[in-house]
Amino acid sequence: MIDGLTRRKLIESLLAEFLSDLGETPELRGAARRNGALPLFRDMGGCYAIRPDGTLVSWSWDEPDQVCVEKDARIWNIALFAGSERWVELASLIPSRPVNAKVCDSCDGTGRLKGLPDELAQRIRCYCGGIGWLPAGA
């Protein structure tokens, strides 16, 4: 894990980079700017993003200015793991696997859904988000 100041600087830097990326949609860049958060994971419903203070937030595509603070450890894992696939520097924010975590039944700990062809399994994120384990109680 990294300290709060280092985390803040890292996220601020990545957010600035993201906001200047003209390859991203103007809608997502606008929501990221207004919400002060780096998008980590998006799906058909909305986006999960992290603020420089370390808060994980989400918004829906229908109401991108109505931000929810995320507390669910499984959602944190999904977002951080997905974000680290784009920005490897974020891997240091992924929590270590706790001793009471369980192997994800959907992927048997591989991070890829069982029973799907490889091409499809690469595009569909597992319930664990690809990390291979679930927090206790998930």
ABEGO torsion letter per residue (X at the ends): XBBAAAAAAAAAAAAAAAAABAABBAAAAAAAAAAGBBBABBBAAEBBBBBAAGBBBBBBAABAABBBBBABAAAAAAAAAAAAAABAAAAAABBBBBAABBBBAAAGGAGBBBGBBAAAAAABBBAAGGAGBBBBGX
